[in-house]
């Protein structure tokens, strides 16, 4: 047996591993160098990180016994690493379980703006080209016993090098790992493959049949006979809107020009349950709260939407996005994003006004309470310029390139802010519709975005970053409330009181409990402290309590002591 035949496979394994570590991990290496810039052990940490990735890939490839298995595995890793490397570099994303769930649930029309010519050039250079070189390279004629022995030697050698490197640099590496948890998430393709395995392990988290879901212990405590009118609430579920881009929250641009005249209440400090639609939407309707939320737990229990339906509320979900994420049922769901209506749609999809088409037919029954969810297209990137119709755009010129990195911050902001203005117009239109129904219903509109968006801050774009490390741009969301005088009277709520408490800290967790209260649903799951309206219900000392809570702590304590 020739020596060349014996070393061909080990050389190929080392070459593929080296290529992936060096050329497909730019975000990781930038993160390591940035984090260790002032560290005297920068060289040792960088060497250890290189060794971990290089040796781990060597071990993985060495497990593939036989020329065909080795080439197939190596080509797969080259293509996957090139693909993931592009999106990590271009948009600053992290491919964790949540991101993989997003990818699986994303429709082609939403993903198409991400698949650009730059992506194909990158994939060709860093995936296809090295894969072709490997495919045509002979790896020697060695019997399977020889391959097995070579693989065992390579695994043992790499394990020893890995153990020795970690032992020699344990102090510096352990400190780095402790201080910079997020860095491991940028290891390509190691962490994405690990996340995919975790996702597959949770593949049964999807919604079970409604009949086997655990029903919420709940009952309606009042009947329509107690009220002069039924209640009609429209829940506008926004998409990818940032709190700091609402002029209500101090943004210098007038992005709330339409709703300002409608007298909406703005909740200025609201955080989302997740950084993606796939997480936030089921979380909002689960009642679990962000701390306890998991897809498995949410799927096992009846959603609030289904609870309201079971208790006699007429429910409906109109969608111009990616669906209700198993929150609703098919009988009360309508997908409009794939429509081709000339009036509200073009080649990129439909504008949100389509959600209002024929909406009055949903409330034709004036004897029942109604709950309608309108799920927006909103500000879904990266092609923000396609999310708003031309007539609504006020900030020009705007970024209309497929790669956001090729646009200036000003152009990106213009395109994104135009989507916020259009969302404001849409919300105002919902309010106008509700006002037209106020003679027959006590009406209210609640708007909240599912998550925020990064627009280039710290090199990050889009959303979906792991929540523990997510920037505020991705978790701070806008929330608005509008209601008729009849609704406030029905709920026993003082609007002037709500104005005083609207600047408190809130989260998506409040929505479940607020909606329970709006529909007079009594349940052990209800938590008064999370109900947006609870502190402003009529009572002999309601306004005094709000004023007391708004004072500094020492003033409150003094008042309490003085009244004993």
Buried (B, 14 or more C-beta within 10 A) or exposed (E): EEEEBBBBBBEBBBBBBBBBBEBBBBBBBEBBEEBBEEBEBBEBBBBBBBBBBBBBBBBBBBEBBBBEEBBEBBBEBBBBBBBBBBBBBBBBBBBBBBBBBBBEBBBEBBEEBBEBEBBEEBBEEBBBEBBEBBEEEEBBEBEEEBBEEBBEEBBEBBBEBBEEBBEEBEEBBEEBBEEBEEBBBBBBBBBBBBBBEEBEEBEEBEBBEBEEBEEBEBEBEEEBEEBEBBBBBBBBBBBBBBBEBBBBBEBEBEBBBBBBEBEBBBBBBBBBBBBBBBBBBBBBBBBBBBEEBBBEBBBBBBBBBBBBBBBEBBBBBBBBBBBBBBBBBEEBBBBBBEBEEEEBBEEBBBBBBBBBBEBEEBBEEEEBBBBBBBBBBBBBBBBBBBBBBEEBBBBEEBBEBBBBBEBEEEBBBBBBBBBBBBBBBBBBBBBEBBBEBBEEBBBBBBBBBBBBBBBBBEEBBBBBBBBEBBBEBBBBBBBBBBBBEBBBBBBEBBBEBBEBBBEBEBBBBBBBBBBBBBBBBBBEBBBEEBBBBBBBBEEEEBBEBBEEEEEEEEEBEEEEEEEE
